[in-house]
Amino acid sequence: MNGRLGFRRAVLVSACSLAVLSALPAAAPVRAQEAASAVQDVALQDVVLTIGGTRFTAPRMTASGTRLSKDDLIAIFRADGKEPWATRLARLDAGSLAIPELRVEQTTGGMRQAVVYRDVVARGVHGGRIAELTSAGAAVTVAGTVEGKAANGDGSYGKIRAEDVDLAAMARLSSEPGDGKGPFQRLYAAFSLETMAFTDEHGTRVSLARLSGRDFSGRQVPATWTGALDAFKALDFDGEDAAARAKAAGNAADLIEAVSIGSLEATGLRVQDTQGDKPVDLAIGRFAYAATGTDAGLSLDDISFSGTGTRSTIAKLSLSGTSLAPTIATLRRLAKPTEASTEADMRRLTPVIGTVTLSGLSLDVPADGARAGRERPAGATKPALPTPSTDPLATPASGTLHVGLRDATMTFGPPKDGVPTASRLSLSGLTMPSSAVAGLPGLGSLGLYGYRDLDLNVVADSAWNEGAKELALREVSVSGKDMGTLHINATLGGIGPEIFDPDAASSGLAMLSATAKTVDLKLENGGLYERFIEAQSKSLSLKPDELRKEYVTACLIGIPVILGNSPAAKTIGAAMGKFAAKPGTLSISARAKSDGGLGVADFSTAGSPGAVLDKLEVNAKAE
């Protein structure tokens, strides 16, 4: 309170003194000198800062509208200053800072990167924060080696703009250690970069039209950001130095947890490799990331790729519900020097993937790729194929194989040792010529049944119940246009945590203890059966009705005989016979009479199919 009163009195005395002095003729020059010394322009030459592993060099810098003297500014930017950079930069205050040329250099391992910014202007600099930071553009040079190979290149940036930049916070994160648990410090509120292009010595060119982001924050870590970044780049789980490996893993975990990004967006991203005999061109119309809100997650729009004769486009690809928690937990465990990394750890580093959605896929591959599964007779120089006019599996006349996909969704549950414990795959509108499946069992003859093009929907949904040690195949289905639909549901027992063991031998042995508890099969005819009868009748020189009757007889008599003539066998045969006579829907369900289900031993020791059926409750019907 006394301090405030003293301040008020000092102000009042000063005001009174100015009032008195203003009446004197000599007062005007004195006030002018005071005003000039209060707010002035100061120019500095050869300013050099080294913060963490980054060196900043400015041949000339002009501070306008500052109350700091030249000595004050020199003290702030002094390379051998005793105070931390964050403390010194917090004293920086000016209406603007103008730097015609700013050079920023970083050296990591064998790589050196230099960026020279042009016409840098910082406006509204107070307390080490910049209200607006702009640059007319920059030139980038990279030189050095990566894993013993030269990695040189150069590029350029267009206009750059950033808002609410906290220089003191940046210096604090780069050079001052922390416990990794402190509050996040916002480094900038927003930034944008207009155009970027970079070309390496191998001819690979990376470019983008615009990059922008918001709310980039971080917090201090024990090794500082500079140290953690260096450790992250040098992370080697196969290295022999256990202590160095543990330290790198801990720093990597610290760094992942110390970064927070509100949003990012890039447009016009393109990667081109034009040299060599296999040119590649990848383009992404828009890349976006948001940490929260309705658009949380990662999305890519208008993706196109071409290379080695293959062309593909994707309208949209998105990823949501991801989590790096398993990755961080594994890194924390590996940060203990007593823990040796194993192949299992590589799997446990897998994050929670969440949900992947895709729409509008178009893929064109060379025609020879579609014939890769065809065998050639010994000494043949060309594939043994009929002519295109008579071969229903002939390659399209365009010389390419086209595959399309309207929509796809893949959802993955929390992982167990790096393997998702639940997953759902849904493909809608999967289109391709029948020649694409010519070598697959059960599908290779579709072309003979008149299907030149396939239009399929596929669903595979499974979940593991750890408590019950069960794996439920909740839905496995395949449906095709003008074909029909096959549904399969099943429950497998005896599926414990061992099934996810990263060791293939251990997980394989655990799989042998699995049992079949329930199986439900449902077949809905949508036209495939009729085409099958028509094709087979022509091949056997029979009328379709005659062949149909033979199949009905085979189902009613042959199937029960094969399955042991038990009541369950006769039920299955009767249902299949009815379906063969008038195909609609065929349903067959089987449940193990034993609560534990049927294991490998039950099937291997059964003397006949009928012995297996005796251990099941079977229901079958046709509609």
LUMFI-955479 format. One record per residue (C-alpha): x, y, z; residue number from 0; residue in three letters. Coordinates in steps of 0.5 Angstrom, whole numbers. Example, Ala and Ser with C-alpha at 12.3 -4.5 7.8 and 13.67 -1.06 7.14 Angstrom:
25 | -9 | 16 | 0 | ALA
27 | -2 | 14 | 1 | SER
This chain:
0 | 0 | 0 | 0 | MET
6 | 5 | 2 | 1 | ASN
9 | 3 | -5 | 2 | GLY
3 | 5 | -9 | 3 | ARG
2 | 12 | -5 | 4 | LEU
9 | 13 | -6 | 5 | GLY
8 | 12 | -13 | 6 | PHE
2 | 16 | -14 | 7 | ARG
6 | 22 | -10 | 8 | ARG
12 | 21 | -15 | 9 | ALA
7 | 22 | -21 | 10 | VAL
4 | 28 | -18 | 11 | LEU
10 | 31 | -16 | 12 | VAL
13 | 30 | -23 | 13 | SER
6 | 33 | -26 | 14 | ALA
7 | 39 | -22 | 15 | CYS
14 | 40 | -24 | 16 | SER
12 | 39 | -31 | 17 | LEU
7 | 44 | -30 | 18 | ALA
12 | 49 | -27 | 19 | VAL
17 | 48 | -32 | 20 | LEU
12 | 49 | -38 | 21 | SER
12 | 56 | -36 | 22 | ALA
19 | 57 | -38 | 23 | LEU
22 | 58 | -45 | 24 | PRO
27 | 53 | -44 | 25 | ALA
23 | 47 | -42 | 26 | ALA
21 | 46 | -49 | 27 | ALA
28 | 43 | -52 | 28 | PRO
28 | 39 | -45 | 29 | VAL
22 | 36 | -46 | 30 | ARG
24 | 34 | -53 | 31 | ALA
30 | 31 | -51 | 32 | GLN
27 | 27 | -46 | 33 | GLU
22 | 24 | -51 | 34 | ALA
27 | 22 | -56 | 35 | ALA
31 | 18 | -51 | 36 | SER
24 | 15 | -49 | 37 | ALA
22 | 12 | -55 | 38 | VAL
28 | 11 | -61 | 39 | GLN
30 | 7 | -66 | 40 | ASP
36 | 3 | -65 | 41 | VAL
41 | -1 | -70 | 42 | ALA
45 | -7 | -69 | 43 | LEU
50 | -10 | -73 | 44 | GLN
52 | -17 | -73 | 45 | ASP
47 | -20 | -68 | 46 | VAL
49 | -27 | -66 | 47 | VAL
44 | -32 | -62 | 48 | LEU
45 | -39 | -60 | 49 | THR
40 | -42 | -57 | 50 | ILE
40 | -50 | -56 | 51 | GLY
43 | -53 | -62 | 52 | GLY
40 | -47 | -67 | 53 | THR
44 | -41 | -69 | 54 | ARG
41 | -35 | -71 | 55 | PHE
45 | -29 | -75 | 56 | THR
43 | -23 | -77 | 57 | ALA
48 | -18 | -80 | 58 | PRO
43 | -12 | -79 | 59 | ARG
37 | -11 | -74 | 60 | MET
33 | -5 | -73 | 61 | THR
29 | -4 | -67 | 62 | ALA
24 | 2 | -68 | 63 | SER
20 | 5 | -62 | 64 | GLY
24 | 2 | -57 | 65 | THR
25 | 5 | -50 | 66 | ARG
31 | 0 | -50 | 67 | LEU
38 | 3 | -51 | 68 | SER
43 | 0 | -56 | 69 | LYS
47 | -2 | -50 | 70 | ASP
41 | -6 | -47 | 71 | ASP
39 | -9 | -54 | 72 | LEU
47 | -11 | -54 | 73 | ILE
46 | -14 | -47 | 74 | ALA
40 | -18 | -49 | 75 | ILE
43 | -21 | -55 | 76 | PHE
50 | -22 | -52 | 77 | ARG
53 | -29 | -54 | 78 | ALA
56 | -30 | -47 | 79 | ASP
51 | -27 | -43 | 80 | GLY
50 | -30 | -36 | 81 | LYS
43 | -30 | -36 | 82 | GLU
38 | -35 | -39 | 83 | PRO
36 | -33 | -46 | 84 | TRP
29 | -34 | -44 | 85 | ALA
30 | -28 | -38 | 86 | THR
34 | -24 | -43 | 87 | ARG
29 | -24 | -49 | 88 | LEU
23 | -23 | -44 | 89 | ALA
26 | -16 | -43 | 90 | ARG
26 | -15 | -51 | 91 | LEU
21 | -9 | -52 | 92 | ASP
20 | -5 | -59 | 93 | ALA
14 | -3 | -63 | 94 | GLY
18 | -7 | -69 | 95 | SER
24 | -11 | -71 | 96 | LEU
26 | -11 | -78 | 97 | ALA
32 | -16 | -80 | 98 | ILE
33 | -15 | -88 | 99 | PRO
37 | -22 | -87 | 100 | GLU
36 | -28 | -82 | 101 | LEU
40 | -34 | -82 | 102 | ARG
38 | -40 | -78 | 103 | VAL
43 | -46 | -78 | 104 | GLU
42 | -53 | -74 | 105 | GLN
47 | -59 | -74 | 106 | THR
44 | -66 | -72 | 107 | THR
49 | -71 | -73 | 108 | GLY
52 | -71 | -80 | 109 | GLY
47 | -66 | -83 | 110 | MET
47 | -59 | -83 | 111 | ARG
41 | -54 | -85 | 112 | GLN
41 | -47 | -86 | 113 | ALA
35 | -43 | -88 | 114 | VAL
36 | -35 | -90 | 115 | VAL
30 | -31 | -89 | 116 | TYR
29 | -25 | -92 | 117 | ARG
25 | -18 | -90 | 118 | ASP
24 | -21 | -83 | 119 | VAL
19 | -16 | -79 | 120 | VAL
17 | -17 | -72 | 121 | ALA
11 | -12 | -70 | 122 | ARG
9 | -11 | -63 | 123 | GLY
15 | -14 | -59 | 124 | VAL
13 | -14 | -51 | 125 | HIS
16 | -18 | -46 | 126 | GLY
19 | -23 | -51 | 127 | GLY
13 | -24 | -55 | 128 | ARG
11 | -22 | -62 | 129 | ILE
4 | -20 | -64 | 130 | ALA
6 | -21 | -71 | 131 | GLU
12 | -24 | -75 | 132 | LEU
13 | -24 | -82 | 133 | THR
18 | -26 | -88 | 134 | SER
18 | -25 | -95 | 135 | ALA
21 | -31 | -96 | 136 | GLY
27 | -36 | -95 | 137 | ALA
32 | -40 | -98 | 138 | ALA
34 | -47 | -95 | 139 | VAL
40 | -51 | -96 | 140 | THR
41 | -58 | -93 | 141 | VAL
48 | -62 | -93 | 142 | ALA
51 | -68 | -90 | 143 | GLY
50 | -75 | -90 | 144 | THR
45 | -80 | -87 | 145 | VAL
47 | -87 | -85 | 146 | GLU
53 | -86 | -89 | 147 | GLY
50 | -83 | -95 | 148 | LYS
50 | -76 | -98 | 149 | ALA
44 | -72 | -97 | 150 | ALA
44 | -66 | -100 | 151 | ASN
39 | -61 | -103 | 152 | GLY
36 | -54 | -103 | 153 | ASP
29 | -51 | -103 | 154 | GLY
25 | -44 | -102 | 155 | SER
19 | -42 | -98 | 156 | TYR
14 | -36 | -100 | 157 | GLY
11 | -31 | -95 | 158 | LYS
11 | -33 | -88 | 159 | ILE
7 | -30 | -82 | 160 | ARG
6 | -32 | -75 | 161 | ALA
1 | -29 | -69 | 162 | GLU
3 | -28 | -62 | 163 | ASP
10 | -32 | -62 | 164 | VAL
13 | -33 | -55 | 165 | ASP
21 | -32 | -56 | 166 | LEU
22 | -33 | -49 | 167 | ALA
18 | -39 | -49 | 168 | ALA
21 | -42 | -55 | 169 | MET
28 | -41 | -51 | 170 | ALA
26 | -44 | -45 | 171 | ARG
24 | -50 | -48 | 172 | LEU
30 | -51 | -53 | 173 | SER
35 | -49 | -47 | 174 | SER
32 | -50 | -40 | 175 | GLU
31 | -57 | -37 | 176 | PRO
24 | -59 | -34 | 177 | GLY
21 | -64 | -30 | 178 | ASP
16 | -66 | -36 | 179 | GLY
10 | -65 | -32 | 180 | LYS
10 | -57 | -32 | 181 | GLY
4 | -53 | -36 | 182 | PRO
4 | -53 | -43 | 183 | PHE
7 | -46 | -46 | 184 | GLN
4 | -43 | -52 | 185 | ARG
9 | -42 | -57 | 186 | LEU
5 | -39 | -63 | 187 | TYR
-3 | -38 | -64 | 188 | ALA
-3 | -38 | -71 | 189 | ALA
2 | -39 | -77 | 190 | PHE
2 | -39 | -85 | 191 | SER
7 | -41 | -90 | 192 | LEU
5 | -39 | -97 | 193 | GLU
9 | -44 | -102 | 194 | THR
15 | -49 | -101 | 195 | MET
19 | -53 | -105 | 196 | ALA
25 | -57 | -104 | 197 | PHE
29 | -62 | -109 | 198 | THR
35 | -66 | -106 | 199 | ASP
41 | -69 | -110 | 200 | GLU
37 | -75 | -113 | 201 | HIS
32 | -71 | -116 | 202 | GLY
26 | -72 | -111 | 203 | THR
22 | -66 | -111 | 204 | ARG
17 | -64 | -105 | 205 | VAL
13 | -58 | -105 | 206 | SER
6 | -55 | -102 | 207 | LEU
2 | -49 | -104 | 208 | ALA
0 | -47 | -97 | 209 | ARG
2 | -49 | -90 | 210 | LEU
-2 | -47 | -84 | 211 | SER
-3 | -48 | -76 | 212 | GLY
-6 | -46 | -70 | 213 | ARG
-4 | -47 | -62 | 214 | ASP
3 | -50 | -62 | 215 | PHE
5 | -51 | -55 | 216 | SER
10 | -55 | -51 | 217 | GLY
13 | -56 | -44 | 218 | ARG
20 | -57 | -42 | 219 | GLN
23 | -64 | -41 | 220 | VAL
29 | -66 | -37 | 221 | PRO
34 | -66 | -43 | 222 | ALA
31 | -60 | -46 | 223 | THR
27 | -60 | -53 | 224 | TRP
34 | -60 | -57 | 225 | THR
37 | -66 | -53 | 226 | GLY
30 | -70 | -54 | 227 | ALA
30 | -68 | -61 | 228 | LEU
37 | -71 | -62 | 229 | ASP
36 | -77 | -58 | 230 | ALA
29 | -78 | -62 | 231 | PHE
33 | -78 | -68 | 232 | LYS
38 | -83 | -66 | 233 | ALA
33 | -88 | -63 | 234 | LEU
36 | -95 | -64 | 235 | ASP
33 | -101 | -61 | 236 | PHE
38 | -105 | -64 | 237 | ASP
44 | -102 | -61 | 238 | GLY
49 | -105 | -56 | 239 | GLU
49 | -99 | -51 | 240 | ASP
44 | -101 | -47 | 241 | ALA
44 | -95 | -43 | 242 | ALA
44 | -90 | -49 | 243 | ALA
38 | -94 | -52 | 244 | ARG
35 | -93 | -45 | 245 | ALA
36 | -86 | -45 | 246 | LYS
34 | -85 | -52 | 247 | ALA
27 | -88 | -51 | 248 | ALA
26 | -84 | -45 | 249 | GLY
27 | -78 | -48 | 250 | ASN
23 | -80 | -54 | 251 | ALA
17 | -81 | -49 | 252 | ALA
18 | -74 | -46 | 253 | ASP
18 | -71 | -53 | 254 | LEU
12 | -74 | -55 | 255 | ILE
8 | -72 | -49 | 256 | GLU
11 | -65 | -49 | 257 | ALA
8 | -63 | -56 | 258 | VAL
1 | -60 | -57 | 259 | SER
-2 | -58 | -63 | 260 | ILE
-9 | -55 | -64 | 261 | GLY
-9 | -56 | -72 | 262 | SER
-5 | -56 | -78 | 263 | LEU
-7 | -56 | -85 | 264 | GLU
-3 | -57 | -92 | 265 | ALA
-6 | -56 | -99 | 266 | THR
-2 | -58 | -105 | 267 | GLY
3 | -63 | -103 | 268 | LEU
6 | -66 | -108 | 269 | ARG
12 | -71 | -108 | 270 | VAL
16 | -73 | -115 | 271 | GLN
22 | -77 | -116 | 272 | ASP
23 | -76 | -124 | 273 | THR
30 | -79 | -124 | 274 | GLN
32 | -86 | -125 | 275 | GLY
27 | -92 | -129 | 276 | ASP
22 | -92 | -124 | 277 | LYS
19 | -84 | -123 | 278 | PRO
14 | -83 | -118 | 279 | VAL
9 | -78 | -117 | 280 | ASP
5 | -77 | -111 | 281 | LEU
0 | -71 | -109 | 282 | ALA
-5 | -70 | -104 | 283 | ILE
-10 | -64 | -105 | 284 | GLY
-11 | -63 | -97 | 285 | ARG
-8 | -65 | -91 | 286 | PHE
-11 | -63 | -84 | 287 | ALA
-10 | -65 | -77 | 288 | TYR
-15 | -63 | -71 | 289 | ALA
-14 | -64 | -64 | 290 | ALA
-21 | -63 | -62 | 291 | THR
-28 | -62 | -64 | 292 | GLY
-32 | -65 | -69 | 293 | THR
-26 | -65 | -74 | 294 | ASP
-21 | -68 | -69 | 295 | ALA
-16 | -73 | -72 | 296 | GLY
-13 | -73 | -79 | 297 | LEU
-15 | -73 | -86 | 298 | SER
-13 | -73 | -93 | 299 | LEU
-17 | -71 | -99 | 300 | ASP
-16 | -72 | -107 | 301 | ASP
-10 | -77 | -106 | 302 | ILE
-7 | -79 | -113 | 303 | SER
-1 | -83 | -114 | 304 | PHE
3 | -86 | -121 | 305 | SER
9 | -90 | -121 | 306 | GLY
12 | -96 | -125 | 307 | THR
5 | -96 | -129 | 308 | GLY
1 | -96 | -123 | 309 | THR
-4 | -90 | -122 | 310 | ARG
-9 | -89 | -116 | 311 | SER
-13 | -84 | -113 | 312 | THR
-17 | -83 | -107 | 313 | ILE
-22 | -78 | -106 | 314 | ALA
-22 | -78 | -98 | 315 | LYS
-18 | -82 | -93 | 316 | LEU
-19 | -80 | -85 | 317 | SER
-16 | -83 | -79 | 318 | LEU
-20 | -82 | -72 | 319 | SER
-19 | -84 | -65 | 320 | GLY
-12 | -85 | -65 | 321 | THR
-8 | -86 | -58 | 322 | SER
0 | -86 | -57 | 323 | LEU
-1 | -89 | -50 | 324 | ALA
1 | -96 | -52 | 325 | PRO
7 | -93 | -55 | 326 | THR
9 | -88 | -49 | 327 | ILE
8 | -94 | -44 | 328 | ALA
13 | -98 | -48 | 329 | THR
18 | -93 | -49 | 330 | LEU
18 | -91 | -41 | 331 | ARG
19 | -99 | -40 | 332 | ARG
25 | -99 | -45 | 333 | LEU
28 | -93 | -41 | 334 | ALA
30 | -97 | -36 | 335 | LYS
37 | -100 | -37 | 336 | PRO
35 | -106 | -34 | 337 | THR
30 | -108 | -39 | 338 | GLU
33 | -110 | -46 | 339 | ALA
29 | -109 | -52 | 340 | SER
26 | -115 | -56 | 341 | THR
22 | -116 | -62 | 342 | GLU
16 | -116 | -58 | 343 | ALA
17 | -109 | -56 | 344 | ASP
17 | -107 | -63 | 345 | MET
10 | -109 | -64 | 346 | ARG
8 | -106 | -57 | 347 | ARG
10 | -99 | -60 | 348 | LEU
4 | -100 | -64 | 349 | THR
-1 | -94 | -62 | 350 | PRO
-8 | -95 | -62 | 351 | VAL
-10 | -94 | -69 | 352 | ILE
-18 | -92 | -68 | 353 | GLY
-22 | -92 | -74 | 354 | THR
-19 | -91 | -81 | 355 | VAL
-24 | -89 | -87 | 356 | THR
-23 | -89 | -94 | 357 | LEU
-28 | -87 | -100 | 358 | SER
-27 | -86 | -108 | 359 | GLY
-21 | -91 | -109 | 360 | LEU
-19 | -92 | -116 | 361 | SER
-13 | -96 | -118 | 362 | LEU
-11 | -98 | -125 | 363 | ASP
-5 | -103 | -125 | 364 | VAL
-1 | -106 | -131 | 365 | PRO
-5 | -112 | -134 | 366 | ALA
1 | -117 | -133 | 367 | ASP
0 | -116 | -126 | 368 | GLY
-7 | -119 | -127 | 369 | ALA
-4 | -125 | -130 | 370 | ARG
1 | -126 | -125 | 371 | ALA
-2 | -132 | -122 | 372 | GLY
-3 | -136 | -128 | 373 | ARG
2 | -141 | -130 | 374 | GLU
6 | -142 | -136 | 375 | ARG
7 | -149 | -139 | 376 | PRO
15 | -151 | -139 | 377 | ALA
18 | -147 | -145 | 378 | GLY
12 | -143 | -146 | 379 | ALA
14 | -135 | -148 | 380 | THR
7 | -133 | -147 | 381 | LYS
2 | -134 | -142 | 382 | PRO
-3 | -140 | -144 | 383 | ALA
-9 | -136 | -145 | 384 | LEU
-15 | -136 | -150 | 385 | PRO
-16 | -131 | -155 | 386 | THR
-19 | -125 | -152 | 387 | PRO
-26 | -126 | -156 | 388 | SER
-27 | -133 | -153 | 389 | THR
-24 | -132 | -146 | 390 | ASP
-29 | -129 | -141 | 391 | PRO
-22 | -128 | -136 | 392 | LEU
-19 | -124 | -141 | 393 | ALA
-15 | -118 | -139 | 394 | THR
-19 | -111 | -141 | 395 | PRO
-17 | -108 | -148 | 396 | ALA
-14 | -102 | -145 | 397 | SER
-8 | -106 | -142 | 398 | GLY
-10 | -105 | -135 | 399 | THR
-13 | -108 | -129 | 400 | LEU
-18 | -103 | -126 | 401 | HIS
-20 | -104 | -118 | 402 | VAL
-25 | -99 | -115 | 403 | GLY
-28 | -98 | -108 | 404 | LEU
-33 | -94 | -106 | 405 | ARG
-33 | -94 | -99 | 406 | ASP
-28 | -97 | -93 | 407 | ALA
-28 | -97 | -86 | 408 | THR
-23 | -100 | -81 | 409 | MET
-24 | -100 | -74 | 410 | THR
-19 | -103 | -69 | 411 | PHE
-20 | -104 | -61 | 412 | GLY
-15 | -103 | -56 | 413 | PRO
-9 | -107 | -57 | 414 | PRO
-6 | -113 | -53 | 415 | LYS
2 | -113 | -54 | 416 | ASP
1 | -109 | -61 | 417 | GLY
-5 | -113 | -63 | 418 | VAL
-12 | -110 | -63 | 419 | PRO
-17 | -114 | -59 | 420 | THR
-23 | -112 | -63 | 421 | ALA
-23 | -110 | -71 | 422 | SER
-29 | -109 | -76 | 423 | ARG
-27 | -108 | -83 | 424 | LEU
-33 | -106 | -88 | 425 | SER
-32 | -105 | -96 | 426 | LEU
-37 | -103 | -100 | 427 | SER
-37 | -102 | -107 | 428 | GLY
-31 | -106 | -109 | 429 | LEU
-31 | -107 | -116 | 430 | THR
-26 | -111 | -121 | 431 | MET
-26 | -115 | -127 | 432 | PRO
-27 | -123 | -126 | 433 | SER
-20 | -124 | -128 | 434 | SER
-17 | -121 | -122 | 435 | ALA
-19 | -127 | -118 | 436 | VAL
-18 | -132 | -123 | 437 | ALA
-13 | -136 | -119 | 438 | GLY
-17 | -136 | -112 | 439 | LEU
-20 | -142 | -110 | 440 | PRO
-28 | -142 | -111 | 441 | GLY
-28 | -135 | -114 | 442 | LEU
-23 | -137 | -120 | 443 | GLY
-29 | -139 | -124 | 444 | SER
-34 | -133 | -124 | 445 | LEU
-32 | -131 | -131 | 446 | GLY
-34 | -138 | -133 | 447 | LEU
-41 | -136 | -130 | 448 | TYR
-42 | -130 | -134 | 449 | GLY
-39 | -125 | -129 | 450 | TYR
-34 | -120 | -133 | 451 | ARG
-34 | -115 | -127 | 452 | ASP
-35 | -116 | -120 | 453 | LEU
-39 | -111 | -115 | 454 | ASP
-37 | -114 | -108 | 455 | LEU
-39 | -112 | -101 | 456 | ASN
-35 | -115 | -95 | 457 | VAL
-35 | -115 | -88 | 458 | VAL
-31 | -118 | -82 | 459 | ALA
-32 | -116 | -75 | 460 | ASP
-29 | -120 | -69 | 461 | SER
-28 | -118 | -62 | 462 | ALA
-24 | -122 | -56 | 463 | TRP
-27 | -123 | -49 | 464 | ASN
-21 | -124 | -44 | 465 | GLU
-25 | -126 | -39 | 466 | GLY
-29 | -131 | -42 | 467 | ALA
-23 | -133 | -47 | 468 | LYS
-27 | -133 | -53 | 469 | GLU
-26 | -130 | -60 | 470 | LEU
-33 | -128 | -63 | 471 | ALA
-33 | -127 | -70 | 472 | LEU
-39 | -123 | -70 | 473 | ARG
-40 | -122 | -77 | 474 | GLU
-36 | -125 | -83 | 475 | VAL
-40 | -123 | -90 | 476 | SER
-39 | -123 | -97 | 477 | VAL
-44 | -121 | -102 | 478 | SER
-44 | -119 | -110 | 479 | GLY
-48 | -116 | -114 | 480 | LYS
-53 | -121 | -118 | 481 | ASP
-49 | -126 | -114 | 482 | MET
-52 | -127 | -107 | 483 | GLY
-49 | -126 | -100 | 484 | THR
-45 | -131 | -95 | 485 | LEU
-46 | -130 | -88 | 486 | HIS
-42 | -133 | -82 | 487 | ILE
-42 | -132 | -75 | 488 | ASN
-38 | -136 | -70 | 489 | ALA
-35 | -137 | -63 | 490 | THR
-28 | -140 | -61 | 491 | LEU
-26 | -142 | -54 | 492 | GLY
-20 | -143 | -51 | 493 | GLY
-17 | -136 | -53 | 494 | ILE
-13 | -133 | -48 | 495 | GLY
-8 | -128 | -47 | 496 | PRO
-2 | -133 | -50 | 497 | GLU
-6 | -132 | -57 | 498 | ILE
-3 | -125 | -57 | 499 | PHE
4 | -127 | -55 | 500 | ASP
9 | -124 | -60 | 501 | PRO
13 | -130 | -61 | 502 | ASP
10 | -134 | -67 | 503 | ALA
11 | -141 | -63 | 504 | ALA
8 | -139 | -57 | 505 | SER
2 | -136 | -60 | 506 | SER
1 | -142 | -65 | 507 | GLY
2 | -147 | -59 | 508 | LEU
-4 | -143 | -56 | 509 | ALA
-8 | -143 | -62 | 510 | MET
-8 | -151 | -62 | 511 | LEU
-12 | -150 | -55 | 512 | SER
-17 | -146 | -59 | 513 | ALA
-24 | -150 | -59 | 514 | THR
-30 | -149 | -64 | 515 | ALA
-37 | -147 | -60 | 516 | LYS
-42 | -144 | -65 | 517 | THR
-42 | -144 | -72 | 518 | VAL
-48 | -140 | -76 | 519 | ASP
-48 | -140 | -84 | 520 | LEU
-53 | -137 | -88 | 521 | LYS
-53 | -137 | -96 | 522 | LEU
-58 | -132 | -99 | 523 | GLU
-58 | -133 | -107 | 524 | ASN
-58 | -127 | -111 | 525 | GLY
-57 | -130 | -118 | 526 | GLY
-50 | -134 | -118 | 527 | LEU
-54 | -141 | -117 | 528 | TYR
-58 | -140 | -123 | 529 | GLU
-51 | -138 | -127 | 530 | ARG
-48 | -144 | -124 | 531 | PHE
-53 | -149 | -127 | 532 | ILE
-53 | -146 | -133 | 533 | GLU
-46 | -146 | -134 | 534 | ALA
-45 | -153 | -132 | 535 | GLN
-51 | -156 | -136 | 536 | SER
-48 | -153 | -142 | 537 | LYS
-41 | -156 | -140 | 538 | SER
-45 | -163 | -139 | 539 | LEU
-49 | -163 | -145 | 540 | SER
-55 | -163 | -140 | 541 | LEU
-62 | -159 | -139 | 542 | LYS
-62 | -154 | -133 | 543 | PRO
-68 | -157 | -130 | 544 | ASP
-64 | -164 | -131 | 545 | GLU
-58 | -162 | -128 | 546 | LEU
-62 | -159 | -122 | 547 | ARG
-66 | -165 | -120 | 548 | LYS
-59 | -169 | -120 | 549 | GLU
-56 | -164 | -115 | 550 | TYR
-63 | -165 | -111 | 551 | VAL
-62 | -172 | -111 | 552 | THR
-55 | -172 | -109 | 553 | ALA
-56 | -167 | -103 | 554 | CYS
-62 | -171 | -101 | 555 | LEU
-58 | -178 | -101 | 556 | ILE
-51 | -177 | -102 | 557 | GLY
-50 | -172 | -96 | 558 | ILE
-53 | -176 | -91 | 559 | PRO
-49 | -182 | -93 | 560 | VAL
-42 | -178 | -93 | 561 | ILE
-44 | -175 | -86 | 562 | LEU
-46 | -181 | -83 | 563 | GLY
-53 | -182 | -84 | 564 | ASN
-55 | -179 | -77 | 565 | SER
-61 | -175 | -76 | 566 | PRO
-57 | -168 | -76 | 567 | ALA
-54 | -171 | -83 | 568 | ALA
-61 | -172 | -86 | 569 | LYS
-63 | -165 | -83 | 570 | THR
-57 | -162 | -87 | 571 | ILE
-58 | -166 | -93 | 572 | GLY
-66 | -164 | -93 | 573 | ALA
-65 | -157 | -93 | 574 | ALA
-59 | -157 | -98 | 575 | MET
-64 | -161 | -103 | 576 | GLY
-69 | -156 | -102 | 577 | LYS
-65 | -150 | -103 | 578 | PHE
-62 | -154 | -109 | 579 | ALA
-69 | -155 | -112 | 580 | ALA
-71 | -147 | -111 | 581 | LYS
-65 | -143 | -108 | 582 | PRO
-67 | -138 | -103 | 583 | GLY
-64 | -138 | -97 | 584 | THR
-60 | -143 | -93 | 585 | LEU
-59 | -143 | -86 | 586 | SER
-54 | -148 | -82 | 587 | ILE
-52 | -147 | -75 | 588 | SER
-48 | -152 | -70 | 589 | ALA
-47 | -151 | -63 | 590 | ARG
-42 | -156 | -59 | 591 | ALA
-46 | -160 | -54 | 592 | LYS
-40 | -159 | -49 | 593 | SER
-39 | -152 | -46 | 594 | ASP
-32 | -152 | -47 | 595 | GLY
-33 | -153 | -55 | 596 | GLY
-30 | -158 | -60 | 597 | LEU
-22 | -158 | -60 | 598 | GLY
-17 | -160 | -65 | 599 | VAL
-17 | -167 | -61 | 600 | ALA
-24 | -168 | -62 | 601 | ASP
-23 | -167 | -70 | 602 | PHE
-17 | -171 | -70 | 603 | SER
-19 | -177 | -66 | 604 | THR
-26 | -177 | -70 | 605 | ALA
-27 | -183 | -74 | 606 | GLY
-32 | -180 | -79 | 607 | SER
-36 | -174 | -80 | 608 | PRO
-42 | -177 | -77 | 609 | GLY
-38 | -178 | -70 | 610 | ALA
-36 | -170 | -70 | 611 | VAL
-44 | -169 | -72 | 612 | LEU
-46 | -173 | -66 | 613 | ASP
-42 | -168 | -61 | 614 | LYS
-46 | -162 | -64 | 615 | LEU
-53 | -159 | -64 | 616 | GLU
-55 | -158 | -71 | 617 | VAL
-60 | -154 | -74 | 618 | ASN
-61 | -153 | -82 | 619 | ALA
-67 | -150 | -86 | 620 | LYS
-68 | -147 | -93 | 621 | ALA
-73 | -142 | -95 | 622 | GLU
